[in-house]
């Protein structure tokens, strides 16, 4: 899933690094930086999504920075998507966080927000 989302970002004009030590993907475009955490399908999608959001929150700068945003990517299957979208839109907006899903064929769809 990391490779599929990184490839999609590249096709959208982002410069992508997948060997970042703090998150799964760091992408840059037009002076903007995007930090991405990717969670594959698991037996506990709710817990894994909550953990991923927490990981992204810990990487957020202490001061507001409009040039930095965050994304959570989940497998495009009902349990993972439902777990991801249960986060309130207001909170995602405050965090500057977008949600995406990647299907088995590597197709990407945006669930909430915009990177």
C-alpha positions as CSV (number, residue, x, y, z in Angstrom):
1,X,0.0,0.0,0.0
2,X,2.9,2.4,0.7
3,X,4.2,1.9,-2.8
4,X,0.7,2.4,-4.4
5,X,0.1,5.6,-2.5
6,X,3.6,6.9,-3.1
7,X,3.1,6.2,-6.8
8,X,-0.2,8.0,-6.8
9,X,1.4,11.0,-5.1
10,X,4.2,11.0,-7.6
11,X,1.6,11.0,-10.5
12,X,0.1,14.1,-8.8
13,X,3.4,16.0,-9.0
14,X,4.7,15.3,-5.5
15,X,8.4,14.4,-4.8
16,X,8.1,11.4,-2.5
17,X,10.4,9.7,0.0
18,X,9.3,6.4,1.5
19,X,12.4,5.7,3.7
20,X,11.5,8.5,6.1
21,X,12.2,7.4,9.7
22,X,9.2,9.3,11.3
23,X,6.3,8.2,9.0
24,X,5.7,5.9,6.0
25,X,5.9,8.7,3.4
26,X,7.1,12.3,3.2
27,X,6.1,14.1,0.1
28,X,6.8,17.7,-1.1
29,X,5.2,19.9,-3.7
30,X,5.3,23.6,-4.3
31,X,6.7,24.4,-0.8
32,X,4.2,22.1,0.9
33,X,5.2,19.0,2.9
34,X,2.8,16.1,3.5
35,X,3.4,13.4,6.2
36,X,1.6,10.1,5.5
37,X,1.0,7.1,7.7
38,X,-0.3,4.0,6.0
39,X,-2.2,1.2,7.7
40,X,-2.9,-2.1,6.0
41,X,-6.0,-4.2,6.8
42,X,-5.8,-5.9,10.2
43,X,-8.0,-7.7,12.6
44,X,-8.4,-4.5,14.7
45,X,-8.9,-1.7,12.2
46,X,-10.3,0.7,14.8
47,X,-7.3,0.4,17.1
48,X,-4.9,0.6,14.2
49,X,-6.5,3.8,12.8
50,X,-6.5,5.4,16.2
51,X,-2.8,4.5,16.6
52,X,-2.0,5.9,13.2
53,X,-3.8,9.2,14.0
54,X,-1.9,9.4,17.2
55,X,1.4,8.8,15.4
56,X,0.7,11.6,13.0
57,X,-0.4,13.9,15.9
58,X,3.0,13.3,17.6
59,X,4.8,14.5,14.4
60,X,2.9,17.7,14.2
61,X,4.8,20.9,14.7
62,X,4.2,22.8,18.0
63,X,3.4,26.0,16.1
64,X,0.8,26.3,13.3
65,X,2.4,25.8,9.9
66,X,0.2,26.0,6.8
67,X,2.9,24.4,4.7
68,X,2.6,21.1,6.5
69,X,-0.3,18.6,6.3
70,X,-1.0,15.0,7.2
71,X,-2.7,12.0,5.6
72,X,-3.8,8.7,6.8
73,X,-4.1,5.9,4.2
74,X,-6.1,2.7,4.9
75,X,-7.0,-0.3,2.9
76,X,-10.1,0.2,0.9
77,X,-12.3,-2.4,2.7
78,X,-15.3,-1.7,4.9
79,X,-13.8,-2.2,8.3
80,X,-10.8,0.0,7.7
81,X,-12.7,2.7,5.9
82,X,-15.4,2.8,8.6
83,X,-12.7,3.1,11.3
84,X,-11.0,5.9,9.5
85,X,-14.1,8.0,8.7
86,X,-15.4,7.8,12.3
87,X,-13.0,10.6,13.2
88,X,-15.0,13.9,13.3
89,X,-14.5,16.1,10.3
90,X,-14.0,19.1,12.6
91,X,-11.1,17.4,14.3
92,X,-9.6,16.3,11.0
93,X,-9.8,19.9,9.7
94,X,-8.2,21.3,12.9
95,X,-5.3,18.7,12.4
96,X,-5.0,19.4,8.7
97,X,-5.5,15.7,8.1
98,X,-6.8,14.0,5.0
99,X,-8.0,10.4,4.7
100,X,-7.4,8.1,1.7
101,X,-8.1,4.5,0.8
102,X,-6.1,2.2,-1.5
103,X,-7.8,-0.8,-3.1
104,X,-6.3,-4.2,-3.9
105,X,-5.4,-3.0,-7.4
106,X,-3.5,0.1,-6.1
107,X,-6.3,2.5,-6.9
108,X,-6.5,5.5,-4.6
109,X,-9.7,7.4,-3.5
110,X,-10.0,10.3,-1.2
111,X,-12.3,9.8,1.8
112,X,-12.0,13.1,3.6
113,X,-10.0,16.3,3.4
114,X,-7.4,17.3,0.9
115,X,-3.6,17.0,1.0
